[in-house]
Amino acid sequence: MRKMLSLTALLGGLVAASTAQADITIGFVTSLSGPGSSIGIPYGRGIQAAMEYKNEVNGEKIKLIQLDDGSDPSAATRNARKLIEEEKVDLLIGTATAPSTIAMMAVATELKVPMIAVSPVIGQPNPTDQWGISVPQPASLLVKVVADRMKRDAMKNIGYIGFSDAWGDLVYNGAKAVETEDGIKVLTNERYARVDTSVTGQILKVLAVRPDAVLIGGSGTQGALPLLALGERGFKGKTYGTVALVNPDFVRVGGKAAEGIQVSAGPVIVAEQLPDNHFAKKLALEFRAAYQKANNLPSTDGFSAYSFDGWMIFTSAAARALKTAKPGTVEFRKALRDEILNTKELSGVHAVYNFKPGAYHGVDERALVIVRLVNGAWTYQP
């Protein structure tokens, strides 16, 4: 575990943000190292864009403390405890992988600190003791929209290969749940670890069932491995995935093998291609500008936008919570938790958010569009 950045570092050392100036303290955890870093680094850049876009609420300064979990759930757990017990944060935001996020959520619930997850969370929270919500579209919705597109493309027999962890489970279970409704049949359930360097054996089993299409339940750089193996064996069918594949490393590593894959993704991915009256277009373009200013490079992924939307949910809720309590107190943490769970029709760059006690997720089908990888760029597919 290593303390990576403070607000001072995030602002390039230009501002010395003392504890006295930073009235609301946010603990952010992501994976800047390890196998999850290809998506963890974008999450970190998204938080920097969010700070660039909005660094105070009702005149109260925000202090941001960022830690690296090294893609390790145990480190994520230690980070969460350190941020709460030593840094006295008012809110946790994190992290890059589903297993580490679940680990952080357990700590947040135990120590009664609100948490905004930027990765999917499984299960159903206790509505009377809920301390967290999740920003990303749930895997069931991600896969439902993809399955609808498979049906439209007349795909029936689907091969599946995904991670051998919680994310792989979420995507597979989502596909199985809509088999009857969308008239598809998932014929395989092949898995691989995030640290694997080859999936040849698994792909041979997928190809053995002669699927019309293959659904990928991976993410980031490692998400390209099945596509490379399919390409090496001349697979000509269609390929599908989720927004977890939308990042530059996936495009770079996948190369020609990834061309044509269709994924369900938040509208921010194709912001410039959206109709002018789309709920996400204006804010998404503002996010892109803030990202460029904060990171000195363009936004080309969906993960950073989850951090940004998490920040929008936090600042909106904090503006209401500040009417009843002061930051740094137990009362403020509870008020902030309550206001996050009372979020209604808040437009972000990925979705329109509506949260309520008893559910981690607060999005609907407005949160997803289908995009296709064409010549290395994601293209809106109405």
C-alpha positions as CSV (number, residue, x, y, z in Angstrom):
1,M,0.0,0.0,0.0
2,R,1.5,3.3,-0.9
3,K,0.1,6.8,-0.6
4,M,0.3,8.0,-4.1
5,L,-1.2,11.5,-4.4
6,S,-2.7,14.1,-2.3
7,L,-4.6,17.1,-3.4
8,T,-1.3,19.0,-3.6
9,A,0.0,16.4,-6.1
10,L,-3.2,16.3,-8.1
11,L,-3.0,20.0,-8.6
12,G,0.6,19.7,-9.8
13,G,2.1,21.1,-6.6
14,L,0.6,24.5,-7.3
15,V,-1.7,24.6,-4.3
16,A,-0.8,23.6,-0.7
17,A,-4.1,22.3,0.6
18,S,-3.9,22.2,4.3
19,T,-6.4,20.2,6.4
20,A,-7.9,23.5,7.6
21,Q,-8.6,24.5,4.0
22,A,-10.0,21.1,2.9
23,D,-13.3,21.0,4.7
24,I,-14.7,17.8,3.0
25,T,-12.2,14.9,2.9
26,I,-12.5,12.3,0.2
27,G,-10.6,9.0,0.2
28,F,-10.1,7.6,-3.3
29,V,-8.6,4.1,-4.0
30,T,-7.7,2.8,-7.4
31,S,-5.3,0.3,-9.0
32,L,-2.2,2.2,-10.2
33,S,-0.2,-1.0,-10.3
34,G,-0.9,-4.7,-10.9
35,P,-3.1,-6.4,-13.4
36,G,-6.0,-3.9,-12.8
37,S,-3.9,-0.9,-13.6
38,S,-5.0,-0.6,-17.2
39,I,-8.4,0.4,-15.9
40,G,-7.2,1.8,-12.5
41,I,-5.1,4.5,-14.1
42,P,-8.1,5.8,-16.1
43,Y,-10.1,5.9,-12.9
44,G,-7.4,8.0,-11.3
45,R,-7.4,10.4,-14.3
46,G,-11.2,10.7,-14.1
47,I,-10.9,11.8,-10.4
48,Q,-8.4,14.4,-11.5
49,A,-10.8,15.6,-14.1
50,A,-13.6,15.7,-11.6
51,M,-11.4,17.8,-9.2
52,E,-10.6,20.1,-12.1
53,Y,-14.4,20.5,-12.9
54,K,-15.6,21.0,-9.3
55,N,-13.3,21.4,-6.2
56,E,-15.7,22.9,-3.7
57,V,-19.3,22.5,-2.5
58,N,-21.2,25.5,-1.2
59,G,-17.9,27.2,-0.5
60,E,-16.4,24.2,1.3
61,K,-13.1,23.1,-0.1
62,I,-12.6,19.4,-1.0
63,K,-9.4,17.5,0.1
64,L,-8.7,14.4,-2.0
65,I,-6.4,11.6,-0.8
66,Q,-5.6,8.9,-3.3
67,L,-4.1,5.4,-2.6
68,D,-3.0,2.6,-4.8
69,D,-4.4,-0.9,-4.0
70,G,-2.0,-2.7,-6.4
71,S,-5.1,-4.6,-7.8
72,D,-5.1,-6.5,-4.5
73,P,-8.4,-6.8,-2.5
74,S,-6.4,-7.1,0.8
75,A,-4.6,-3.9,0.0
76,A,-7.9,-2.3,-0.8
77,T,-9.2,-3.3,2.6
78,R,-6.2,-1.9,4.3
79,N,-6.5,1.4,2.3
80,A,-10.2,1.8,3.3
81,R,-9.4,1.3,7.0
82,K,-6.5,3.7,6.8
83,L,-8.5,6.4,5.1
84,I,-11.3,6.1,7.6
85,E,-9.4,5.6,10.8
86,E,-6.4,7.8,10.2
87,E,-7.4,10.3,7.6
88,K,-11.0,10.6,8.9
89,V,-12.5,10.8,5.4
90,D,-16.1,11.8,4.9
91,L,-16.5,9.5,1.9
92,L,-14.8,6.6,0.1
93,I,-14.7,6.3,-3.7
94,G,-13.1,3.2,-5.4
95,T,-11.8,1.0,-6.8
96,A,-10.8,-0.5,-10.1
97,T,-11.7,-4.2,-9.8
98,A,-14.9,-5.8,-8.6
99,P,-13.2,-8.0,-5.9
100,S,-11.4,-5.0,-4.4
101,T,-14.5,-2.9,-4.6
102,I,-16.5,-5.5,-2.7
103,A,-13.8,-5.6,-0.1
104,M,-13.9,-1.8,0.4
105,M,-17.6,-1.8,0.6
106,A,-17.5,-4.2,3.5
107,V,-15.2,-1.8,5.4
108,A,-17.4,1.2,4.6
109,T,-20.4,-0.6,6.0
110,E,-18.6,-1.8,9.1
111,L,-17.3,1.7,9.9
112,K,-20.4,3.6,8.8
113,V,-18.8,5.8,6.1
114,P,-20.6,6.3,2.8
115,M,-18.9,4.9,-0.3
116,I,-19.4,5.4,-4.0
117,A,-18.2,2.4,-5.9
118,V,-16.8,2.9,-9.4
119,S,-16.9,-0.8,-10.2
120,P,-19.9,-3.1,-10.1
121,V,-21.0,-4.5,-6.7
122,I,-23.0,-7.7,-6.4
123,G,-25.7,-8.6,-4.0
124,Q,-28.5,-6.6,-2.3
125,P,-27.7,-4.2,0.6
126,N,-29.6,-4.1,3.8
127,P,-31.9,-1.0,3.3
128,T,-31.7,-0.1,7.0
129,D,-27.9,-0.2,7.1
130,Q,-26.7,0.7,3.6
131,W,-23.6,2.8,3.2
132,G,-22.7,2.4,-0.5
133,I,-23.9,2.7,-4.0
134,S,-22.4,1.7,-7.3
135,V,-22.0,4.0,-10.3
136,P,-21.5,1.6,-13.3
137,Q,-24.3,0.0,-15.1
138,P,-24.9,-3.4,-13.5
139,A,-23.6,-6.3,-15.5
140,S,-27.2,-7.6,-16.0
141,L,-28.1,-4.4,-17.8
142,L,-24.9,-4.3,-19.7
143,V,-25.4,-7.8,-21.0
144,K,-29.2,-7.3,-21.5
145,V,-28.5,-4.5,-24.0
146,V,-25.8,-6.6,-25.7
147,A,-28.1,-9.6,-25.9
148,D,-30.8,-7.4,-27.4
149,R,-28.3,-6.5,-30.1
150,M,-27.4,-10.2,-30.6
151,K,-31.0,-10.9,-31.2
152,R,-31.2,-8.1,-33.7
153,D,-28.2,-9.5,-35.4
154,A,-29.9,-13.0,-35.5
155,M,-27.3,-14.6,-33.2
156,K,-28.6,-17.7,-31.4
157,N,-25.7,-19.9,-30.2
158,I,-23.2,-17.9,-28.0
159,G,-19.8,-18.9,-26.7
160,Y,-18.7,-17.3,-23.5
161,I,-15.3,-16.7,-22.0
162,G,-14.6,-14.4,-19.1
163,F,-12.5,-13.7,-16.0
164,S,-12.4,-16.3,-13.3
165,D,-13.5,-13.8,-10.7
166,A,-16.6,-11.7,-9.7
167,W,-16.6,-9.8,-13.0
168,G,-16.6,-12.9,-15.1
169,D,-19.5,-14.2,-12.9
170,L,-21.5,-11.0,-13.4
171,V,-21.3,-11.1,-17.1
172,Y,-22.0,-14.8,-17.5
173,N,-24.9,-14.7,-15.1
174,G,-26.3,-11.7,-17.0
175,A,-26.2,-13.5,-20.3
176,K,-27.8,-16.6,-18.8
177,A,-30.6,-14.5,-17.3
178,V,-31.8,-13.3,-20.7
179,E,-31.4,-16.5,-22.7
180,T,-35.2,-17.1,-22.9
181,E,-36.2,-13.4,-23.5
182,D,-33.7,-12.8,-26.3
183,G,-33.8,-16.3,-27.8
184,I,-30.1,-16.9,-27.3
185,K,-28.3,-19.9,-25.8
186,V,-25.0,-19.6,-24.0
187,L,-23.1,-22.8,-24.8
188,T,-19.8,-22.4,-22.9
189,N,-18.5,-20.9,-19.7
190,E,-14.8,-20.7,-20.1
191,R,-12.7,-18.7,-17.6
192,Y,-9.2,-17.3,-17.3
193,A,-7.3,-15.3,-14.7
194,R,-6.4,-11.7,-15.0
195,V,-2.7,-12.6,-14.9
196,D,-2.9,-15.3,-17.6
197,T,-1.0,-14.7,-20.8
198,S,-2.7,-17.2,-23.0
199,V,-6.3,-18.5,-23.4
200,T,-5.7,-21.0,-26.2
201,G,-7.1,-24.0,-24.4
202,Q,-10.3,-22.2,-23.4
203,I,-10.8,-20.8,-26.9
204,L,-10.4,-24.3,-28.4
205,K,-13.3,-25.4,-26.2
206,V,-15.4,-22.4,-27.2
207,L,-14.8,-23.0,-30.9
208,A,-15.7,-26.7,-30.5
209,V,-19.3,-25.8,-30.0
210,R,-19.4,-23.8,-33.3
211,P,-20.9,-20.6,-31.8
212,D,-22.5,-17.9,-34.0
213,A,-20.8,-15.3,-31.8
214,V,-18.6,-15.0,-28.7
215,L,-19.3,-12.9,-25.7
216,I,-16.2,-11.6,-23.8
217,G,-16.4,-11.2,-20.0
218,G,-13.1,-9.6,-19.5
219,S,-11.8,-6.1,-19.1
220,G,-8.9,-3.9,-19.9
221,T,-5.8,-5.3,-21.6
222,Q,-6.5,-8.9,-20.6
223,G,-9.9,-8.6,-22.2
224,A,-8.1,-8.7,-25.6
225,L,-6.7,-12.2,-25.0
226,P,-9.7,-14.1,-26.2
227,L,-10.0,-12.0,-29.4
228,L,-6.4,-12.6,-30.2
229,A,-6.8,-16.3,-29.8
230,L,-10.0,-16.3,-31.9
231,G,-8.2,-14.3,-34.6
232,E,-5.3,-16.7,-34.7
233,R,-7.8,-19.6,-35.4
234,G,-9.7,-17.7,-38.1
235,F,-12.9,-17.2,-36.3
236,K,-15.3,-15.2,-38.6
237,G,-18.3,-14.8,-36.3
238,K,-19.3,-11.7,-34.4
239,T,-17.9,-10.7,-31.1
240,Y,-19.5,-8.8,-28.2
241,G,-18.6,-7.4,-24.9
242,T,-19.3,-4.7,-22.4
243,V,-17.9,-1.2,-21.5
244,A,-15.2,-3.0,-19.5
245,L,-13.3,-3.4,-22.8
246,V,-13.4,0.3,-23.7
247,N,-10.0,1.6,-23.0
248,P,-6.9,2.4,-25.1
249,D,-4.9,-0.6,-24.0
250,F,-7.6,-3.0,-25.1
251,V,-7.6,-1.3,-28.6
252,R,-3.8,-1.3,-28.8
253,V,-3.4,-4.9,-27.7
254,G,-6.4,-6.3,-29.6
255,G,-5.4,-4.6,-32.8
256,K,-7.1,-6.1,-35.9
257,A,-8.4,-9.0,-33.9
258,A,-10.6,-6.6,-31.9
259,E,-12.0,-4.8,-34.9
260,G,-15.8,-5.1,-35.2
261,I,-16.5,-6.0,-31.6
262,Q,-19.7,-4.5,-30.4
263,V,-20.1,-3.5,-26.8
264,S,-22.7,-1.8,-24.6
265,A,-21.3,1.4,-23.2
266,G,-22.2,4.6,-21.6
267,P,-23.0,7.5,-24.0
268,V,-19.9,9.4,-23.0
269,I,-17.9,7.1,-25.2
270,V,-19.4,8.6,-28.3
271,A,-20.3,12.0,-26.9
272,E,-19.6,13.9,-30.2
273,Q,-21.7,11.5,-32.2
274,L,-24.8,11.8,-29.9
275,P,-27.9,13.9,-30.9
276,D,-27.7,17.4,-29.6
277,N,-30.7,16.8,-27.3
278,H,-29.2,13.7,-25.6
279,F,-29.0,14.1,-21.8
280,A,-25.3,13.3,-21.6
281,K,-23.9,15.3,-24.5
282,K,-23.3,18.7,-22.9
283,L,-21.8,17.4,-19.7
284,A,-19.8,14.8,-21.5
285,L,-18.1,17.4,-23.6
286,E,-17.4,19.4,-20.5
287,F,-15.9,16.3,-18.9
288,R,-13.7,15.8,-21.9
289,A,-12.4,19.4,-21.6
290,A,-11.7,19.0,-17.8
291,Y,-10.0,15.7,-18.5
292,Q,-7.7,17.3,-21.1
293,K,-6.9,20.2,-18.8
294,A,-6.2,17.9,-15.7
295,N,-4.3,15.2,-17.5
296,N,-2.9,16.9,-20.6
297,L,-4.2,14.2,-22.8
298,P,-7.6,13.4,-24.3
299,S,-10.2,11.0,-22.7
300,T,-10.6,7.8,-24.6
301,D,-12.1,5.4,-22.1
302,G,-15.2,4.8,-20.1
303,F,-13.7,4.1,-16.7
304,S,-12.5,7.7,-16.1
305,A,-16.1,8.8,-16.7
306,Y,-17.3,6.6,-13.8
307,S,-15.1,8.5,-11.4
308,F,-16.4,11.7,-12.8
309,D,-20.0,10.6,-12.4
310,G,-19.3,9.4,-8.9
311,W,-18.0,12.9,-8.1
312,M,-21.2,14.5,-9.5
313,I,-23.3,12.2,-7.3
314,F,-21.1,13.1,-4.3
315,T,-21.1,16.9,-4.9
316,S,-24.8,17.0,-5.5
317,A,-25.5,15.0,-2.3
318,A,-23.0,17.0,-0.3
319,A,-24.7,20.3,-1.2
320,R,-27.8,19.0,0.5
321,A,-26.0,17.3,3.4
322,L,-24.2,20.6,4.3
323,K,-27.5,22.1,5.2
324,T,-27.7,19.8,8.3
325,A,-24.2,18.9,9.4
326,K,-20.5,19.9,9.3
327,P,-17.9,17.8,7.4
328,G,-15.6,15.7,9.6
329,T,-18.5,14.6,11.8
330,V,-20.5,11.4,12.2
331,E,-23.6,13.5,11.5
332,F,-22.2,14.7,8.2
333,R,-21.3,11.1,7.1
334,K,-24.8,10.0,7.8
335,A,-26.4,13.0,6.1
336,L,-24.2,12.5,3.1
337,R,-25.1,8.8,3.0
338,D,-28.8,9.7,3.2
339,E,-28.6,12.3,0.5
340,I,-26.7,10.0,-1.9
341,L,-29.5,7.4,-1.5
342,N,-32.0,10.2,-2.2
343,T,-30.4,11.1,-5.5
344,K,-33.1,11.7,-8.1
345,E,-32.8,12.2,-11.9
346,L,-29.2,13.4,-11.7
347,S,-27.7,13.5,-15.2
348,G,-24.2,12.3,-15.6
349,V,-22.0,11.4,-18.6
350,H,-22.9,7.7,-18.4
351,A,-26.4,7.7,-17.0
352,V,-29.3,9.4,-15.3
353,Y,-29.0,8.4,-11.6
354,N,-31.9,7.5,-9.2
355,F,-30.8,5.8,-6.0
356,K,-32.9,4.4,-3.2
357,P,-32.2,2.2,-0.1
358,G,-32.1,-1.5,-0.8
359,A,-30.3,-1.3,-4.1
360,Y,-26.7,-0.5,-5.1
361,H,-27.4,0.5,-8.7
362,G,-29.5,3.5,-9.8
363,V,-29.5,3.5,-13.6
364,D,-31.8,2.3,-16.4
365,E,-31.5,1.6,-20.1
366,R,-30.8,5.4,-20.8
367,A,-27.3,4.5,-19.5
368,L,-26.3,2.4,-22.5
369,V,-25.7,2.6,-26.2
370,I,-24.1,0.1,-28.5
371,V,-20.7,1.1,-30.0
372,R,-18.6,-0.8,-32.5
373,L,-14.8,-0.7,-32.9
374,V,-14.1,0.5,-36.4
375,N,-10.5,1.3,-37.5
376,G,-9.5,1.6,-33.8
377,A,-12.3,4.0,-32.9
378,W,-15.6,3.5,-31.1
379,T,-18.5,4.3,-33.4
380,Y,-22.1,4.9,-32.3
381,Q,-24.5,2.2,-33.5
382,P,-28.1,3.5,-33.1
